[in-house]
Amino acid sequence: MDIPKSHPRYESLVMRERIIEGYKKGIVALAGLIAHGRGEAFDYIIGEETRGFARKAIRAAAALMLLSKRPVVSVNGNTAVLIPEYLVEYSNLTNIPLEVNLFYRTREREEAIYRFLKSYGAKEVLGVYDETTVLEGLESWRRVVSVKGIYSADTVLVPLEDGDRTEALKRAGKRVIAIDLNPFSRTSIAADITIVDNITRAFPLLIKYTRELREEPVDYLRDIVDSYNNKETLSESIAFIRDRLTALANAPLDFK
């Protein structure tokens, strides 16, 4: 679809088209279209901008990933089609592997995502052709993880995640960084760091902060992580939503 850049919903429509094309290619599950629409609704509510609470979380996430000994980025279908170029840039910049992990898991989808990420230049994509095992406490296909990746990881970045696996990862003693536009979700609440922002805006900033912080001393990075409080950040995001909706409700609306 040819979307004119002058369209007021240009960025949103581009994301929709990426999701639709991903479904046609067998990368995105049908349920992924529904999940994207839910996220888009929350993005409308925060005004489709990266807010201060999100920037704070992104910076803390960049520091934590740099401090971690065995970090991994978990990738599902929606994540793969929305930000493939940023996933690969971040992975190649940091030497942190990407791992395919799916709720609606089929061999065809796994291999399609693997090939898609490789076509963008990804060096290491786990969870498809390497050895896998089971993450305890889960019954869904999300339980199948790479031995070399998520199973052995100390920190897992989980964009567009489902809450039960976030909770399972925490029970397994791992630190979890979530990117979730819904601050009320189980994922947001269970994670150590929750980035309440659109993944298409958050990941470029994650790369930016990583480039800025990677030469900093370890103690400096630890101070960033130790001073971060996820409960406070989520409270800020919820207060922002409350105040913005109140302001919009009290403002005169023009329906012409």
WOWOLIN-V865977 format. One record per residue. RES is the residue in three letters. SS is DSSP state (@ for helix, = for strand, . for the rest). PSI is psi in whole degrees, -180 to 180 (* if undefined). D_CENTER is the distance of its C-alpha to the mean C-alpha in whole Angstrom. Layout:
res: {RES,RES}
ss: {SS,SS}
psi: {PSI,PSI}
d_center: {D_CENTER,D_CENTER}
//
This chain:
res: {MET,ASP,ILE,PRO,LYS,SER,HIS,PRO,ARG,TYR,GLU,SER,LEU,VAL,MET,ARG,GLU,ARG,ILE,ILE,GLU,GLY,TYR,LYS,LYS,GLY,ILE,VAL,ALA,LEU,ALA,GLY,LEU,ILE,ALA,HIS,GLY,ARG,GLY,GLU,ALA,PHE,ASP,TYR,ILE,ILE,GLY,GLU,GLU,THR,ARG,GLY,PHE,ALA,ARG,LYS,ALA,ILE,ARG,ALA,ALA,ALA,ALA,LEU,MET,LEU,LEU,SER,LYS,ARG,PRO,VAL,VAL,SER,VAL,ASN,GLY,ASN,THR,ALA,VAL,LEU,ILE,PRO,GLU,TYR,LEU,VAL,GLU,TYR,SER,ASN,LEU,THR,ASN,ILE,PRO,LEU,GLU,VAL,ASN,LEU,PHE,TYR,ARG,THR,ARG,GLU,ARG,GLU,GLU,ALA,ILE,TYR,ARG,PHE,LEU,LYS,SER,TYR,GLY,ALA,LYS,GLU,VAL,LEU,GLY,VAL,TYR,ASP,GLU,THR,THR,VAL,LEU,GLU,GLY,LEU,GLU,SER,TRP,ARG,ARG,VAL,VAL,SER,VAL,LYS,GLY,ILE,TYR,SER,ALA,ASP,THR,VAL,LEU,VAL,PRO,LEU,GLU,ASP,GLY,ASP,ARG,THR,GLU,ALA,LEU,LYS,ARG,ALA,GLY,LYS,ARG,VAL,ILE,ALA,ILE,ASP,LEU,ASN,PRO,PHE,SER,ARG,THR,SER,ILE,ALA,ALA,ASP,ILE,THR,ILE,VAL,ASP,ASN,ILE,THR,ARG,ALA,PHE,PRO,LEU,LEU,ILE,LYS,TYR,THR,ARG,GLU,LEU,ARG,GLU,GLU,PRO,VAL,ASP,TYR,LEU,ARG,ASP,ILE,VAL,ASP,SER,TYR,ASN,ASN,LYS,GLU,THR,LEU,SER,GLU,SER,ILE,ALA,PHE,ILE,ARG,ASP,ARG,LEU,THR,ALA,LEU,ALA,ASN,ALA,PRO,LEU,ASP,PHE,LYS}
ss: {.,.,.,.,.,.,.,.,.,@,@,@,@,@,@,@,@,@,@,@,@,@,@,@,.,.,.,.,.,@,@,@,@,@,@,@,@,@,@,@,@,@,@,@,@,.,.,.,.,.,.,@,@,@,@,@,@,@,@,@,@,@,@,@,@,@,@,.,.,.,=,=,=,=,=,.,@,@,@,@,@,@,.,@,@,@,@,@,@,@,@,@,@,@,.,.,=,=,=,=,.,.,.,.,.,.,@,@,@,@,@,@,@,@,@,@,@,@,@,.,.,.,.,.,=,=,.,.,.,.,.,=,=,=,.,.,.,.,.,.,@,@,@,=,=,=,.,.,.,@,@,@,.,.,=,=,=,=,=,.,.,.,@,@,@,@,@,@,@,@,@,.,.,.,=,=,=,=,=,.,.,.,.,.,.,@,@,@,@,@,.,.,=,=,=,.,.,.,@,@,@,@,@,@,@,@,@,@,@,@,@,@,@,.,.,.,.,@,@,@,@,@,@,@,@,@,.,.,.,@,@,@,@,@,@,@,@,@,@,@,@,@,@,@,@,@,@,@,@,@,.,.,.,.,.,.}
psi: {132,106,119,136,-17,-11,131,-19,27,-55,-42,-42,-35,-43,-42,-44,-37,-42,-44,-46,-37,-37,-44,-31,-2,14,-44,135,155,-39,-21,-29,-39,-45,-40,-43,-37,-44,-39,-37,-44,-33,-40,-44,-38,3,15,41,152,116,171,-39,-32,-42,-40,-43,-38,-42,-42,-37,-42,-44,-44,-42,-37,-33,-24,148,-32,61,153,147,117,137,126,-175,-46,-44,-44,-44,-24,-37,45,-40,-36,-38,-47,-42,-45,-45,-44,-31,-40,-11,27,125,154,143,126,124,121,143,-50,80,124,156,-36,-42,-45,-50,-34,-42,-42,-51,-38,-47,-39,-35,-21,0,14,135,-42,115,112,172,0,-56,-3,178,135,162,-168,134,120,147,7,144,-19,172,-12,-18,-21,116,159,135,-41,-23,-108,-39,-37,-3,150,-25,134,124,120,84,142,55,164,146,-35,-36,-34,-45,-38,-40,-40,-41,-28,3,16,152,140,130,123,147,110,121,-13,104,-7,-5,159,-35,-50,-41,-36,-26,157,-37,124,122,105,87,165,134,-30,-21,-35,-41,-41,-37,-36,-42,-44,-50,-34,-43,-37,-34,-16,-18,1,154,153,-41,-36,-43,-40,-38,-40,-46,-44,-29,-7,136,111,-35,-42,-40,-42,-39,-40,-43,-40,-41,-39,-45,-45,-50,-38,-42,-36,-44,-42,-36,-31,-9,145,133,139,111,13,*}
d_center: {26,27,25,27,26,28,26,25,22,21,18,17,19,18,15,17,19,16,15,19,20,17,19,22,21,20,17,15,17,19,17,14,16,17,13,12,16,15,12,14,17,15,14,18,18,17,19,16,16,14,16,18,16,12,14,15,12,11,14,14,11,13,16,15,14,17,19,18,20,18,14,12,9,8,8,9,11,10,7,10,12,10,10,12,14,11,10,14,15,13,14,17,17,17,18,15,15,12,13,13,13,14,15,17,18,21,22,23,19,18,20,19,16,17,20,18,16,19,20,18,20,17,20,18,16,17,17,20,23,23,24,22,23,22,20,22,22,20,22,20,19,16,18,19,17,19,21,21,17,15,19,20,17,17,14,10,7,5,2,5,7,11,13,16,14,12,16,17,15,17,20,20,20,16,14,11,8,6,4,7,9,12,13,16,14,14,11,11,15,14,12,13,11,9,8,10,9,8,6,9,10,8,8,12,12,11,13,16,16,16,19,20,20,20,24,24,26,25,26,25,21,22,24,20,18,22,22,19,19,16,18,20,17,16,20,19,17,19,22,21,20,24,25,24,25,28,29,28,30,33,33,35,34,35,35,37}
//
